[in-house]
Amino acid sequence: MIDEAAKQVLGLELPTDPRWVNIAEKNIEEILIDHAFCEQKAASSCISLIVMYPEKEELVDMLTPVVAEEWSHFERVLDEMKKRGYKLGPQRKDEYVAKLAKIEKKGGSREQQLVEKLLINALIEARSCERFRLLWKYIPDEELQKFYYELMVSEAGHYKNFLNLAKTYLPEEVVIKRWKEILEGEAEIIKNLEVRGDRMH
């Protein structure tokens, strides 16, 4: 049974459907493949932010080590796949991230655009952290349990980094108000997404 950690620690409005982890444990190969691409995209997203906002010193300083960490996670997922004889295969469409992009506000000042991107990234990290926690607690593979525990701790740190970084560029009350709106939008997305065992989100 899933407890209230998702809301208390990560702020998520809606916990993952309990069926997801049951389906996921029967589709570990698919979960690992999708997870590998998620880590790859996380590293790419941080690189994009650095390229788009090179003048933001705090952003560059905070996200540069995150790029290295996310890429190392990608490599670690590949290692777990190789141990089990799995191959990467073609990239899949990430419906969750595509729907999140639709609730990202476009326009406004450069800082407003940046904060939107930081909050969306924070949310993806928070949801990933929640999913890693479920895998750590409920899948029977002990090696993967340890693996997902370590990644859960790391993603929780990234989520906080993105959220705190957003408060650097706009007043905290503005950031928190928008964060709550995005959390509500994400809850609707999660509620309406098909529960699939071949997707990390």
Salt bridges, closest charged atoms under 4 A:
ASP3 OD2 - ARG133 NH2 2.95
GLU13 OE1 - LYS7 NZ 3.50
ASP17 OD2 - ARG19 NH2 2.75
GLU30 OE1 - ARG92 NH2 2.32
GLU39 OE2 - HIS35 NE2 2.77
GLU39 OE1 - HIS73 ND1 3.54
GLU55 OE2 - ARG110 NE 2.92
GLU69 OE2 - HIS73 NE2 3.95
GLU69 OE1 - HIS158 NE2 3.25
GLU70 OE1 - HIS73 ND1 3.53
GLU70 OE2 - HIS158 ND1 3.07
GLU80 OE2 - LYS83 NZ 3.19
GLU80 OE1 - ARG84 NH1 2.73
ASP94 OD2 - LYS41 NZ 3.71
ASP94 OD2 - HIS201 ND1 3.86
GLU95 OE2 - ARG196 NH1 3.05
GLU104 OE2 - LYS117 NZ 3.17
GLU111 OE2 - LYS56 NZ 2.57
GLU116 OE2 - ARG178 NE 2.62
GLU125 OE1 - HIS158 ND1 3.61
GLU130 OE1 - ARG127 NH1 2.80
GLU130 OE1 - ARG131 NE 3.90
ASP141 OD2 - ARG84 NH2 3.04
GLU143 OE2 - LYS83 NZ 2.52
GLU150 OE1 - ARG76 NH2 2.55
GLU150 OE2 - LYS146 NZ 2.81
GLU155 OE2 - HIS73 ND1 3.60
GLU155 OE2 - HIS158 ND1 3.68
GLU172 OE2 - LYS167 NZ 3.82
GLU181 OE2 - LYS177 NZ 3.08
GLU181 OE1 - ARG178 NH1 3.03
GLU186 OE2 - ARG127 NE 2.78
GLU188 OE2 - LYS191 NZ 3.07
ASP198 OD2 - ARG196 NH2 2.91
ASP198 OD2 - ARG199 NH1 3.09
